[in-house]
Amino acid sequence: MKIDLNSDMGEGFGPYRLCDDEAMMKIISSANIACGFHGGDPDTMGRMVRLAKLNGVGIGAHPGLPDRLGFGRREIPFPADELRQQMLYQLGALTAIARAERVTVSHISFHAAMGNMVNRDPELAELMMDAIATVDANLVVFVTSGSEIERAAKRARLKTLALFLADRAYDAEGRLVARGLAGALVKDEAAVRARVRQFLLEGTVTTIDGAVIAMPARSILVHSDTPGALELASIVRGEIEARGATLAPAAELAE
């Protein structure tokens, strides 16, 4: 069995960093690189691309809303075409930086509020996926299983890879619990270990209210801004390897 372990990377800017990027790149198999709107900047993007190249890690664009103060987690009511242009601007910037380092962008993963807005609106999802397919029909789209983004990506004939978020709680409908609610962020090492083990062995996750639901995914995400992210990512990788599975970047696993 092969599985991807990914993290949102380069979400600081200038001298400010959220995690030990160099150490995290040695643990994961795919990096979702912030593209300068909710986090990141040209120099940070270049550093992330070079680190990914050095460690054989898949490179992905992680576009978000232009809201540094809110870290891209506050919804802003932009018109659909403006959101499309914001996404293309960020994807284009990372693509150019990657090409200059003689590597390619292999996947795209929406950040926070931008992803929530796209997932809630079938027409917006269609607009976004058609734009991505026009830029690069080989890009893999990270999705939540059964989501609008997944359906729109498949209609656009893009490959997808479903995510399991190791450090976020789910409700009984398979949706992420809102960050403002108690228990939404899972940062206890024992809890993360148990969740990942359950996912790997049974393909399920226990929800915040105790229900057990299916979790059809081939990629595990650990947010780099979660407290103790480096230790949590190490735990996740250890559980993957303990089950006899091997890590592989998104491009090798997408369908």
N, C-alpha and C positions, 0 to 999 in steps of 0.2 A: 504494500500500500504506500502511495505517495501522498503527501499533504503539504500545503503551503502554510508558512507562518509569516505573517506580514505585520507591519507597523507603520503608522503615520509619522513621517520623519521630516526634519528640517523646519519645524513649526516655530522656531524662534526667529530672530532677525538681528542683524548687526552683531553686537557682542553677546546677545541674550540667547541662551539655549535651554530647552526643556528637559533634555536627557543627554546621556553620554552617547552621542551619535556613533562614534567609532566603535564602542563596545556593542551597541545594539545591532549594527550592521554585521557583526560576526555571529549573531544568533539567528537572525531572520533569513528568509529566502526571497521575500519581495518587500520593496520599500515604496510607500505612497508619499511622494515628495510634494510638500506645500509649494505652491507656485506664486507666492508673493502677495496674495490678497488677504486671507485670514492670518497668514503667517508666512515666513520665508522671505527671501530677497534674492537678487541675482547671484550674489557671492555664496550665500548659503545653498542655493540650488546647485551651483557648480560643485560645491564641496560634497553635497549628497550624491551627486552623479558619480563623482570620482571615487567616493567610498564604496558605492554600490558596484562599480566596475571592478575595483580592487578585490572585493569579496565575492564576486560572482552572484550578486543579488539582482533580481529583476527590478526594473525601473518603472515606476508608475507615476502618473500625474494625479495630484490630490487637490482639485480646484474647490474653492469655497467663495463665500460672499466677501465683498470688500469691507471688512469690519474687524480691524485688528483689536479694537478695544473689547469687542464682544467675542473675540476668537472665532468668528464665523458661526456662532451658535445662536444668534438672534436672527429671526426671519425679517427680511426687508422686502416690501412688496414691489419688486422690480417687474416691469413688463416682460413677457416671455422672451421676446427677441433680445432684450437687453441681457437677460440671464444667459441666453445662448452665446452672445458675444463675449460676455465675461468668461464663460467656460472655454471658448475657443482661444481667447487671448492667453489664458493661463496654460492651456495645452500646447499652444504654439510656442510659448516662451521656453517651456521645459524641453520640447522637441528640438529646438534650435541648440540649446545648451548641451543636450545629450549628443546630438550629431557632431558638435564640435569636439566632443570627447571620443568620437567614433563608436558610440553605442546607440541603442534605440530605446524609445519609450515603448513598453510592451503592454501596459494596462492603464486603466483610469479608475479612480475611486472617489466618488463625491464626498465632500466634507460636510458633516453636520447639517446646518440649516439648508444649504443648497440641496443636499441629498433628500432631506425631508420634503422640500417643496416639489422636487421633481417626482418623488415617489407618490405624492398625493394627487398628481395631475396627469392623467393619461396623455393629454395633448402636449403638455410640456415635455413629458418623457419621450414622446415620439419625436418632437422637435430636436431635443438634445441628442438622441441616439442617431437620428439621420445626419446631424452635423458631425458627430464623431465618425460615423461610417464614411462620410465624404472625405474627411481629413486622412483617416487611416483605417481601412476596413479590417486590418489585422489586429487592432487593439482589443484587448480583453476588458470587459466591463465587470467590476466587482459589484455583486448584487446581494440582496436579501432574497432567499428563495420565495417564489410566489408573488414578488413585488411588481409594481408597475414598471420599474426600471428593467427588471428581467424580461417582462413580456415585450416591452418596446425594443429592447436590445435584440431579442430573437427575431422580431419582425424586421429589424434593420439588418439581419443576418450577421450580427456581431457575436463573437464568442463571449460566454459569461462564466463567472466563477462565484459560487455562493459562499458567503461568509458566516462564520460563527464568532461572535464577539466574546472573548473569554472573560473580559473585565466589565461587562455590562449585563444587567438583569433583563429578563424577558417577561412579558405578561402571557396569559393563557392563549392569546391570539398570535403569539410569535412576534409581537412588536417589542421594540426596546422601551423599557420603562423610562419616563422623562427624567432627566438628570436632576431636577429639583426635588424629586421624591426620595424618601429614605430607602436605602438599599439599592438604588439604581446603579451605583458604582460598586463593583466587586473588586476590592483591593486586598482582601485577606488571602495570604498565600495558600493556606489549607483549602479555602473555599475555591480558589482558582484551580488548584490541583484536582480537586474532586470533580469540578465541572468539566474540565478537559478530559479527565479519565472517563467520565460518563459518556461524553460526546464520542470519544474514540472507540469505546467498547460497545456502546449501545446505539449511537446515532441519535441521542436524545439530550434534552436539557430540562432541568427542573426549574419551573417558573418561580417568580417572586412570591406567588401565593400557594406554592407546593404542588402544582400540577406538573405532569411529565408530558412533554410534547416532542414530536420529531424535529430534528435539526439536520436537514439534508444539506450538508456543506462539505467543501474540500479545502477550505482555507480558514485559518484561525487568526483573528486580529487581536493584538494587544496595543492599546493606545500609549504612545510614548509620553503623554502628559499625565497618565495615571500615576499616583504616588507609588514608588517602588517598581516602576515599569520594567527596568532591566532585570530585576529578580523575578518578576512575574513571567517575562519572556523566557528566561532560562528554565523556569519550572515547566512552561508549556513545551519547550523543546525537549526537555528531559522526559516528559510523559509521552511525547510522540515517539522518541527513540526507544523508550522502554516497551512500547507496544509493538516494536519491530518495524515501524514505519520509517520512511525516509523523507527528508525535506526536498521539495521541488518548487521552483518559481511558478507563478501563475500561468505563464505562457505554456508550460508543459501540461497543465491540468485542465485548462478551460475546455468547455464543450460548446 
